[in-house]
Amino acid sequence: MKIEEIAKLSGFSKSTVSRVISNNGYVSKETKEKILKIIEEVNYIPNGIARSLSSNKSNTVAVIIPDIQNSYFGDIIKGISNIMDKNNLHMLVYSTDENIKKEKKVFQNVIEQRPSGIILSISLQYHKKKDIKVLLDSGIPFVLFDRQIFDETFTGVFFDDIKGGYLATEALINSGHENIAIITGPFSTTNGLNRLEGYKKAMLEKNKKISEENIYEGNFHFDSGYENTKKILEKNKKTTAIFICNNEMTLGALQAIREKNLKIPDDIAIVSYDNHKYFEILGINISAINRDIEETGMEIAKLLLEEMKNSSRSKKIVIVSPTLILRNSEKLVKIKD
């Protein structure tokens, strides 16, 4: 059904019906109610593409994430969706699969859709301002989250990863551990570097020796948690604890520990960055750096709405502070010779 037919059924002009549908311009309450009743009765669905072409914007927001399989990003999207629903905005989700070539194609695709705003978490590859130039040139308001650009600061919501790395390592040190390994994120990301910095800061402040042999670069995926934990258990016989820098790698580490028939913390202690929901489902008590992820998703969405209203304002950075939940997996049970 077209607007002309709604106008004919209601007895009002096409322009009046259009103002009601777009919620733009004055229409008396009585007239609006009559038109909305007819729209409901005939189950009219506005043509969103046509509306976006005429107004040069849409009621759609694009969310670009690097890994749709990671539950962390799923929880972020849930929080974003909560706010978008309340503001009558639709959401399109794109996954770049941690691939910068695919990411560039997604950027182009999103820009062609002409969304009102973009929420972006960049892929794992090293990123500088030039890598998102196409978004800057588009003029579409956008905010970053989770991962920062190396050579410039943009409006976004980020976690205090240095603090998170510090808290996790401090907990292991306070439990009596001397030889602590870390499985980091990629050094091509600010997250990976900042969590490692937090680890080193705690070790230095507590007068513990930092050994390069205890630093294992991961990729934030299950496989690197699994493979690196196997290396630690086989090569570093004196290691009594591992700090694992994200949820997916922790699951991989748990698999490697299980295959060795070892127990936590009896044989090896661990602290995870992120309180994975699977820990509770599997009945595994893992000490973890905790982030209120869904709430953070809501903060990201609110920040984008601010940008959409006034994208010329000063850049705004929101830093979310993580907390530590101890469940005894950090304990030192055996001192290795």
SULLIN-V190821 format. One record per residue. PHI is phi in whole degrees, 0 to 359 (NA if undefined). OMEGA is omega in whole degrees, -180 to 180 (none if undefined). NEAR is the number of other C-alpha atoms within 12 Angstrom. Layout:
PHI/OMEGA/NEAR
PHI/OMEGA/NEAR
This chain:
NA/-178/17
256/180/20
301/-179/31
302/-178/18
288/176/20
297/179/32
298/-179/28
295/-180/19
292/-176/22
274/-178/24
87/179/18
251/-178/25
289/178/20
299/-179/20
295/179/22
293/178/28
298/-180/37
297/179/29
295/179/23
292/-178/31
295/-178/31
275/-177/27
55/-176/19
224/-178/15
101/-175/14
281/170/17
218/-178/23
300/-178/16
302/-178/12
296/179/12
296/-179/21
300/-179/26
297/-180/17
296/-179/23
293/180/34
296/179/30
295/179/20
293/178/27
302/180/27
292/-177/15
295/-177/15
264/178/18
56/-178/13
287/176/21
244/-179/20
297/177/23
279/-176/18
297/-179/22
294/180/19
296/180/19
296/-179/24
292/179/20
293/-178/16
284/-177/14
257/-177/16
64/174/20
202/-179/25
233/175/32
261/-178/33
243/175/33
242/178/39
264/176/41
243/-177/44
249/-179/42
239/-177/39
272/-174/36
208/-175/30
289/-180/22
278/-180/19
282/-177/27
299/177/24
303/-179/34
290/175/32
298/179/27
290/175/25
299/-180/36
299/179/40
299/179/26
293/178/27
299/-179/40
300/179/33
305/-178/25
285/-179/28
296/178/32
300/-179/20
293/-178/15
252/177/18
55/178/17
249/177/25
273/-176/24
230/173/31
250/-177/29
251/178/31
237/175/33
244/-179/32
267/180/28
56/179/25
57/-177/30
239/-174/20
293/177/23
292/177/18
293/179/21
302/-180/31
296/177/28
294/178/22
297/178/33
305/-179/38
296/179/24
298/-179/22
297/-179/32
299/178/32
296/178/22
283/177/28
55/178/32
288/178/38
283/-180/36
194/-179/43
228/172/46
247/-171/50
224/165/46
242/-172/46
289/179/43
287/-172/40
292/-177/33
295/179/30
304/-177/26
239/172/27
236/-176/22
307/-177/19
298/-177/16
286/177/24
242/-178/34
303/-179/18
298/177/22
289/179/32
298/-178/21
290/-178/16
290/-178/22
78/179/22
283/178/34
301/178/36
213/174/45
228/175/44
264/170/40
211/175/45
72/-176/40
241/-177/38
261/173/39
280/-173/32
287/-170/22
258/176/14
201/180/17
262/178/23
241/177/32
306/-179/32
178/179/39
240/-176/36
223/177/35
268/176/36
280/-175/33
290/177/38
295/178/32
297/179/31
300/178/42
296/179/46
293/-177/36
298/-179/39
296/-178/50
291/179/50
300/-180/35
298/179/39
290/178/44
296/-180/35
296/177/24
276/176/27
109/-178/22
284/177/33
250/-175/33
255/-173/34
246/177/45
268/177/44
226/171/51
256/-173/51
274/166/44
273/180/40
300/178/30
287/175/25
276/-180/26
239/176/31
295/179/34
299/-179/40
300/-179/38
290/-177/31
290/178/30
291/175/42
293/178/42
299/177/31
297/177/30
300/-178/44
295/179/36
299/180/25
294/-180/30
299/-179/32
292/-179/19
294/-180/17
263/177/21
59/177/14
255/-179/22
287/176/21
263/180/24
251/179/19
298/179/16
292/-180/21
264/-178/34
253/-178/34
241/180/34
278/177/34
257/-179/38
233/-180/34
70/179/41
241/-176/33
310/-173/28
300/-178/24
286/174/33
294/-180/37
293/-175/31
294/-179/28
291/177/40
294/176/45
301/179/27
297/-179/27
298/-177/34
292/-178/31
273/-173/15
261/-175/14
262/-174/27
296/-178/22
273/-180/23
293/179/33
250/-176/38
208/177/48
228/170/54
260/-175/56
250/-163/55
272/164/55
194/-172/45
293/-177/42
295/178/37
293/177/40
295/177/47
298/177/37
296/179/30
296/179/45
298/178/42
296/180/25
295/179/29
294/180/32
295/-179/20
295/178/16
274/-178/20
59/178/14
259/-180/19
243/177/25
254/-1/32
265/-175/30
307/-177/21
255/179/27
208/179/42
265/176/49
219/168/50
229/-178/53
255/169/49
272/-178/50
108/-178/40
267/-174/35
299/-179/36
297/179/25
292/178/20
302/-180/22
291/-180/14
300/-178/11
275/180/12
70/-179/11
255/-179/24
271/-178/28
248/174/42
292/-172/38
208/167/41
284/-174/42
253/176/35
232/177/34
282/-167/23
287/-180/34
297/177/24
298/178/23
296/176/36
302/178/40
294/178/28
295/178/35
299/-179/44
297/180/42
297/179/31
294/177/35
296/178/40
301/176/31
296/179/24
296/-179/29
294/179/27
281/-176/16
207/-177/17
284/-179/24
272/-178/15
287/-179/14
297/179/13
297/-179/22
236/180/25
245/177/23
250/179/26
253/-179/24
260/-177/26
268/179/22
278/176/28
234/-178/28
244/175/30
247/-179/25
259/-180/27
232/175/24
83/177/24
287/179/33
272/-172/41
292/173/32
265/-178/29
257/-179/22
238/173/22
269/-176/21
275/179/17
283/none/10
